[in-house]
Amino acid sequence: MRADAKKNYSQILTVAREAVTEHGADVSMRDIARRADVGLATLLRHFPTREGLFEALLCTNLDALTQKAAELEISNSSGEALVSWVRDWVVFAQSYRGVVAMMAAAHANPASALYASCAAVHSASARLLLRAQGEGAARADMNGDDLFALMTALGWAVDQPSFAPRADHLVRLMTSAILTDPPNNDVKKSKC
């Protein structure tokens, strides 16, 4: 990639991150191009679709999130690992307003640029759930799809201003419904 193209690419991602933080996932591509001081054609050359732009924006965060799942698989009790995973998901969901809805839509669409990231989150969730089920710490009547759906619903809820202040409480409610013997969440509260 030429030096000017690299500069434009970096500038677009920086501006897009700011715009999404400020306005949510519905920010227009035209507005991002204008703010980045590039033409819409330049933006679309780097990111032909909105999902492609979001994949580039989110890949670092999602890679870190799935890496965290790998660490949780071996470091904590399976119940605590699942609770930590859901909390980390909520923190991610609150970082990019509106992105959870995009990920939910991309989850079943292999043609989507976000599909691979969704698949990685889904797979990590399923592994953590299976481990907890194997140890008898999680209910046996659910699967990875169910957990992904619940996490998506929770991500959407905490994206709403009226529910955002209750994020930690909602995490505790959801995980206590999944785990057969929930850890004492009052002792190890973390801020979401």
ZAVOGU-591567 format. One line per field, with one value per residue: residue number from 0; x, y, z of N, C-alpha, C, O in turn. Coordinates in steps of 0.2 Angstrom, whole numbers. Layout:
N
num: NUM,...
n.X: X,...
n.Y: Y,...
n.Z: Z,...
ca.X: X,...
ca.Y: Y,...
ca.Z: Z,...
c.X: X,...
c.Y: Y,...
c.Z: Z,...
o.X: X,...
o.Y: Y,...
o.Z: Z,...
END
This chain:
192
num: 0,1,2,3,4,5,6,7,8,9,10,11,12,13,14,15,16,17,18,19,20,21,22,23,24,25,26,27,28,29,30,31,32,33,34,35,36,37,38,39,40,41,42,43,44,45,46,47,48,49,50,51,52,53,54,55,56,57,58,59,60,61,62,63,64,65,66,67,68,69,70,71,72,73,74,75,76,77,78,79,80,81,82,83,84,85,86,87,88,89,90,91,92,93,94,95,96,97,98,99,100,101,102,103,104,105,106,107,108,109,110,111,112,113,114,115,116,117,118,119,120,121,122,123,124,125,126,127,128,129,130,131,132,133,134,135,136,137,138,139,140,141,142,143,144,145,146,147,148,149,150,151,152,153,154,155,156,157,158,159,160,161,162,163,164,165,166,167,168,169,170,171,172,173,174,175,176,177,178,179,180,181,182,183,184,185,186,187,188,189,190,191
n.X: 4,3,11,3,-10,-10,-9,-22,-30,-27,-32,-45,-50,-47,-55,-67,-69,-70,-82,-91,-91,-96,-109,-114,-117,-124,-119,-116,-107,-103,-102,-92,-81,-81,-77,-64,-58,-57,-62,-78,-76,-63,-64,-73,-66,-56,-65,-77,-90,-101,-100,-88,-80,-83,-78,-65,-63,-67,-59,-47,-52,-61,-52,-44,-54,-58,-46,-45,-55,-49,-39,-47,-52,-43,-39,-48,-62,-74,-87,-85,-77,-86,-94,-85,-82,-95,-96,-85,-89,-100,-94,-87,-98,-103,-94,-95,-108,-122,-117,-119,-131,-128,-119,-127,-135,-126,-121,-127,-124,-113,-107,-105,-94,-92,-94,-84,-78,-90,-92,-80,-82,-94,-89,-80,-88,-96,-87,-83,-95,-98,-87,-91,-103,-98,-92,-103,-107,-115,-132,-138,-147,-145,-136,-122,-127,-138,-132,-125,-136,-142,-131,-131,-143,-142,-131,-137,-147,-139,-134,-144,-148,-157,-155,-141,-135,-138,-130,-121,-129,-138,-130,-127,-140,-142,-132,-134,-145,-140,-130,-128,-123,-121,-107,-102,-108,-108,-96,-86,-88,-87,-84,-95
n.Y: -6,11,25,37,31,22,32,38,27,25,37,37,26,31,42,36,28,38,44,34,32,44,45,33,17,20,31,40,34,44,55,51,50,64,70,64,70,65,59,52,41,37,32,22,14,9,3,-5,-8,-5,-14,-19,-9,-8,-21,-19,-9,-15,-27,-27,-25,-36,-47,-46,-48,-62,-68,-66,-74,-87,-86,-86,-99,-107,-102,-98,-104,-113,-107,-94,-90,-89,-79,-68,-68,-64,-51,-45,-45,-36,-24,-22,-21,-9,0,3,10,3,-7,-21,-25,-25,-35,-46,-47,-51,-63,-75,-74,-78,-71,-58,-46,-45,-58,-67,-62,-63,-76,-80,-75,-81,-95,-94,-91,-103,-113,-109,-111,-124,-130,-126,-132,-146,-147,-146,-134,-126,-124,-138,-137,-128,-121,-115,-107,-102,-95,-85,-78,-73,-65,-56,-50,-45,-36,-27,-22,-15,-5,4,20,20,8,6,11,0,-11,-20,-26,-32,-41,-50,-55,-62,-71,-78,-85,-94,-101,-115,-115,-100,-89,-79,-64,-52,-51,-50,-39,-30,-16,-12
n.Z: 0,-4,3,5,4,15,25,23,26,39,44,41,49,62,63,60,72,81,77,78,91,96,88,86,78,67,60,46,31,22,30,38,29,25,38,39,29,16,0,-3,-12,-10,3,1,-7,2,11,6,11,24,34,32,35,49,53,52,61,73,74,82,95,96,93,105,114,111,114,127,131,129,138,150,149,154,166,177,188,180,180,185,175,164,169,169,155,150,156,150,137,138,141,129,121,125,121,108,101,95,87,91,86,72,73,77,66,56,61,55,42,31,21,25,31,44,49,52,64,72,72,79,92,95,95,105,116,116,119,132,138,136,144,157,158,157,169,177,181,174,167,158,147,137,123,113,103,110,121,114,108,120,125,115,116,129,126,117,126,136,128,127,133,145,151,152,165,173,169,176,185,177,170,181,184,172,171,183,179,170,176,187,200,204,206,220,216,222,230,220,212,196,187,173
ca.X: 0,7,11,-3,-16,-9,-11,-29,-33,-27,-36,-52,-51,-47,-61,-73,-69,-73,-89,-96,-92,-101,-115,-116,-116,-128,-116,-116,-101,-102,-100,-85,-77,-80,-73,-58,-55,-56,-68,-82,-74,-57,-67,-76,-60,-53,-70,-83,-96,-101,-98,-81,-77,-84,-74,-58,-63,-68,-55,-42,-56,-63,-46,-43,-60,-57,-40,-47,-59,-44,-36,-52,-53,-38,-37,-53,-67,-78,-93,-82,-74,-92,-97,-80,-83,-101,-94,-80,-93,-104,-89,-86,-104,-104,-89,-97,-115,-126,-113,-121,-136,-125,-116,-132,-137,-120,-120,-129,-123,-106,-105,-104,-87,-92,-96,-78,-78,-95,-90,-75,-86,-99,-85,-77,-94,-98,-82,-84,-102,-97,-83,-95,-108,-95,-91,-109,-108,-120,-137,-137,-152,-143,-130,-118,-132,-143,-128,-124,-142,-143,-126,-133,-149,-139,-127,-142,-150,-135,-133,-149,-147,-160,-152,-134,-133,-139,-127,-118,-135,-141,-125,-128,-146,-142,-127,-136,-150,-136,-125,-131,-121,-117,-102,-105,-106,-107,-89,-81,-91,-83,-88,-96
ca.Y: 0,17,29,41,26,20,38,39,21,26,43,35,22,35,46,32,26,44,46,29,33,50,45,26,13,23,36,39,34,51,59,49,53,71,71,61,74,61,58,46,36,34,28,15,10,5,-1,-5,-9,-2,-20,-20,-3,-10,-26,-16,-5,-19,-33,-27,-27,-43,-51,-46,-52,-69,-70,-66,-81,-92,-86,-88,-106,-111,-98,-97,-109,-112,-102,-87,-88,-87,-72,-64,-67,-60,-44,-42,-43,-30,-18,-21,-18,-2,4,4,10,0,-13,-27,-26,-27,-42,-51,-48,-54,-69,-80,-72,-79,-66,-52,-44,-46,-65,-71,-60,-65,-83,-81,-73,-87,-101,-93,-92,-110,-116,-107,-114,-132,-131,-125,-138,-152,-147,-146,-127,-122,-128,-142,-137,-123,-122,-109,-102,-99,-90,-80,-74,-70,-60,-51,-46,-41,-31,-22,-18,-10,0,9,24,18,1,6,11,-6,-16,-25,-30,-37,-47,-54,-58,-67,-77,-82,-90,-99,-105,-119,-112,-94,-87,-74,-59,-46,-51,-49,-34,-26,-11,-13
ca.Z: 0,-5,9,5,5,22,29,22,29,46,46,41,55,68,62,61,79,85,75,80,98,96,85,86,72,61,57,38,28,19,36,40,24,26,44,38,24,10,-4,-2,-16,-6,9,-2,-10,7,15,1,14,31,38,31,40,56,54,53,68,79,74,87,101,96,94,112,118,110,117,134,132,129,145,155,148,158,172,182,188,174,182,185,168,160,171,167,148,149,158,145,131,139,141,122,118,127,118,101,101,89,84,93,81,66,74,77,59,53,64,51,35,29,16,29,33,52,50,55,71,75,73,84,98,96,96,112,121,116,123,139,141,137,150,163,158,158,176,181,183,169,165,152,142,132,119,111,100,115,125,109,108,127,125,110,119,134,123,115,131,139,123,128,139,151,154,153,172,176,166,180,188,171,169,187,183,166,172,188,176,167,181,192,207,203,211,224,212,226,232,215,207,192,183,166
c.X: 4,6,5,-10,-16,-11,-19,-33,-33,-31,-43,-54,-51,-53,-67,-74,-72,-80,-93,-96,-97,-108,-118,-115,-119,-125,-115,-108,-99,-99,-93,-80,-75,-75,-65,-54,-52,-62,-71,-79,-67,-60,-69,-71,-57,-59,-76,-90,-96,-99,-91,-77,-77,-79,-67,-58,-63,-63,-50,-46,-58,-58,-44,-48,-59,-51,-41,-51,-54,-40,-41,-53,-49,-37,-42,-58,-71,-84,-90,-79,-80,-94,-92,-81,-89,-99,-90,-84,-97,-100,-88,-92,-105,-99,-91,-104,-118,-122,-116,-127,-133,-122,-121,-135,-132,-119,-122,-128,-115,-103,-103,-97,-87,-93,-90,-78,-84,-94,-85,-78,-90,-95,-82,-82,-96,-93,-82,-90,-101,-92,-87,-100,-104,-93,-97,-111,-113,-126,-136,-142,-151,-137,-127,-123,-136,-138,-127,-130,-143,-138,-128,-138,-146,-135,-132,-145,-145,-132,-138,-148,-150,-158,-145,-132,-134,-136,-124,-124,-138,-136,-126,-134,-145,-137,-130,-142,-146,-133,-130,-129,-117,-112,-105,-103,-105,-100,-85,-85,-86,-87,-89,-97
c.Y: 6,21,34,37,24,26,38,33,22,32,41,31,26,39,42,30,32,45,40,30,39,48,38,23,16,29,35,38,40,55,57,51,60,73,69,65,70,61,52,40,33,30,21,11,5,0,-1,-6,-6,-8,-21,-14,-5,-16,-23,-12,-10,-25,-33,-29,-34,-48,-52,-49,-59,-72,-70,-72,-87,-92,-88,-96,-110,-108,-98,-104,-108,-107,-95,-85,-86,-80,-67,-62,-63,-52,-41,-40,-37,-24,-17,-18,-11,3,6,4,7,-6,-20,-29,-28,-34,-47,-52,-52,-61,-75,-79,-73,-74,-59,-52,-45,-53,-68,-68,-62,-73,-84,-80,-79,-93,-100,-94,-99,-114,-115,-111,-121,-134,-131,-131,-145,-152,-146,-139,-123,-127,-132,-141,-131,-125,-115,-104,-98,-93,-84,-75,-70,-64,-54,-47,-42,-35,-25,-18,-13,-5,5,13,22,12,2,7,4,-12,-22,-29,-35,-43,-52,-58,-64,-73,-81,-87,-95,-104,-109,-117,-106,-92,-81,-67,-52,-45,-48,-44,-31,-21,-12,-6
c.Z: 0,2,10,7,12,27,29,26,37,48,46,47,61,68,63,68,83,83,77,88,100,94,85,79,66,58,50,36,25,25,38,35,24,32,43,32,18,6,-2,-6,-13,0,6,-5,-4,11,10,4,21,36,38,35,47,58,56,59,73,79,80,94,101,96,102,116,117,114,125,136,133,136,150,155,153,165,178,182,182,174,182,178,164,162,169,159,147,150,153,139,132,139,133,119,119,124,111,100,94,85,85,88,74,67,74,70,55,55,59,43,33,24,19,31,41,53,54,62,75,77,78,91,100,98,103,117,121,120,130,142,141,142,156,163,159,166,180,183,179,167,158,146,137,128,117,107,105,119,120,109,114,127,121,113,125,131,120,120,135,134,124,134,145,154,156,161,176,173,170,183,183,170,175,186,177,168,178,185,172,171,186,199,205,208,214,220,216,229,226,210,203,188,176,163
o.X: 9,1,2,-14,-21,-15,-22,-38,-38,-35,-47,-59,-56,-57,-72,-80,-77,-84,-99,-102,-100,-112,-124,-112,-118,-128,-113,-104,-93,-94,-89,-74,-70,-71,-61,-48,-47,-67,-68,-79,-66,-57,-68,-72,-55,-57,-81,-95,-90,-95,-87,-72,-73,-77,-63,-53,-60,-62,-49,-44,-58,-59,-43,-46,-60,-51,-39,-50,-55,-39,-39,-55,-50,-33,-40,-57,-72,-86,-93,-80,-80,-96,-94,-81,-89,-102,-91,-83,-98,-102,-88,-91,-108,-100,-88,-107,-115,-125,-115,-127,-136,-122,-120,-136,-134,-116,-118,-131,-111,-97,-100,-94,-81,-92,-91,-76,-83,-96,-86,-77,-90,-97,-83,-81,-97,-95,-82,-90,-103,-94,-86,-101,-107,-92,-97,-115,-115,-125,-132,-140,-156,-133,-129,-122,-137,-141,-127,-129,-145,-139,-127,-138,-148,-135,-130,-145,-147,-129,-137,-146,-148,-159,-142,-127,-131,-137,-125,-123,-139,-139,-126,-134,-147,-139,-128,-143,-149,-132,-134,-133,-111,-114,-110,-97,-102,-97,-80,-84,-80,-93,-84,-98
o.Y: 7,20,34,39,23,25,40,34,22,31,43,32,25,40,44,30,31,46,42,29,38,50,37,26,14,31,29,42,42,59,62,53,62,77,72,64,71,62,47,34,27,25,16,5,0,-5,4,-4,-6,-7,-22,-16,-5,-17,-26,-12,-8,-28,-38,-33,-37,-53,-57,-53,-63,-77,-75,-75,-91,-97,-92,-99,-115,-111,-98,-108,-102,-104,-91,-79,-81,-76,-62,-57,-58,-48,-35,-35,-33,-19,-11,-13,-7,9,12,-1,9,-8,-24,-35,-33,-38,-53,-58,-56,-65,-80,-82,-68,-73,-55,-57,-47,-55,-71,-73,-64,-75,-89,-83,-81,-96,-105,-97,-102,-118,-120,-113,-124,-139,-135,-133,-149,-158,-146,-138,-118,-133,-129,-144,-128,-129,-110,-98,-92,-88,-79,-69,-64,-59,-49,-41,-36,-29,-19,-12,-7,0,11,10,23,12,-2,3,3,-18,-28,-35,-40,-48,-58,-64,-69,-78,-87,-92,-100,-110,-107,-118,-106,-92,-78,-65,-47,-40,-44,-46,-29,-23,-14,-6
o.Z: 4,6,16,10,15,31,34,30,40,54,50,50,66,73,67,71,87,88,79,91,105,98,83,74,60,53,48,39,25,23,40,37,24,31,45,31,15,9,0,-4,-13,1,9,-5,-5,13,11,2,24,40,43,38,51,63,60,63,78,85,83,98,107,99,104,121,122,116,128,141,137,138,155,160,155,169,184,178,180,170,179,177,160,158,166,157,142,147,151,135,127,136,131,115,115,124,109,99,89,81,81,86,71,62,71,68,50,51,59,39,34,24,16,33,43,59,59,67,80,82,82,96,106,103,107,122,127,124,134,148,146,146,160,169,163,168,187,188,182,167,154,141,134,130,119,108,104,120,123,109,114,130,122,112,125,134,121,120,136,136,121,139,151,160,160,162,181,174,169,184,184,168,173,187,178,167,178,188,171,170,188,204,205,214,212,221,214,230,228,204,205,187,173,157
END
